[in-house]
């Protein structure tokens, strides 16, 4: 019997956040609405799957203080 994969093995499913630290050269806003400029910030990405063909990506941008408080509360 030939079974199809439907791309299930190629999809990434992770509830663990992928966190990267970046430096803000140009001004932009974080998720909380604060303006980031010439400072470090944290970019958090969480991948979730709803069905085999749908992949959601939740992104959040934290300042250094917000990320510090988040790590203390987790």
N, C-alpha and C positions, 0 to 999 in steps of 0.2 A: 504494500500500500504506500503510495507516494503522498507524504504530508508536506504541506507548504510551511515555510518559516514565517512568512509575512513580515520579515524584518524585525522580529522580536529580539534577536540576539544583538542586533546592531544598535539598539536604542540604549540610552544611558538612563538609568533610574537610580537616583540617589537622594536620600533625605538629609545627608550630611552636607552642610554648606561648603561651598568653595569660596574662600576668602583671600582677596589679594589686596596688598597695600600699595597705594599709588601716591604720587605727588601732583597736586593741582597747580598747573602753570597758568591756566585760564580760569576765570571765575565761573562757577556753576553752582547749582543748589543741590543739597543733600536731600534725602527722603523726608527729613523733618522740616525742610524749608530753609535751613541755614545756608549762607553763602560761603563757599569754600574757595580760597584763593591763596596761593603760595603757602600751602600747608599740606600735610599728609592726610589721607582719608582711606577708609576701608570699603571695598566693593564686595558685597556678599551675593552669591548666586546659588539658588537652590533649584535643582531640577526635579520635577515630579511628572509622573505619567498618569493620565486619566484612562485612556484606552490604548490599545497597541499602536494606534496611528497618531495619537496626540501627545505632544510633549510640551509641558508648561515650564516656563522659566521665570522664577520670582527673583527680582533684583532689588537690593537695598544698598544705599550709600550712607555710611556712618562717618561722623567726625571722629577724631581720636578719643575725645571724651565720651561720646555716645557709645563707641565700641568698648571702651574700658568699663563703663557701667553695665553694658550688655553682658560682658564676660563675667562680671561679678554676680549678676543675677542668675546666670545659667548654672 
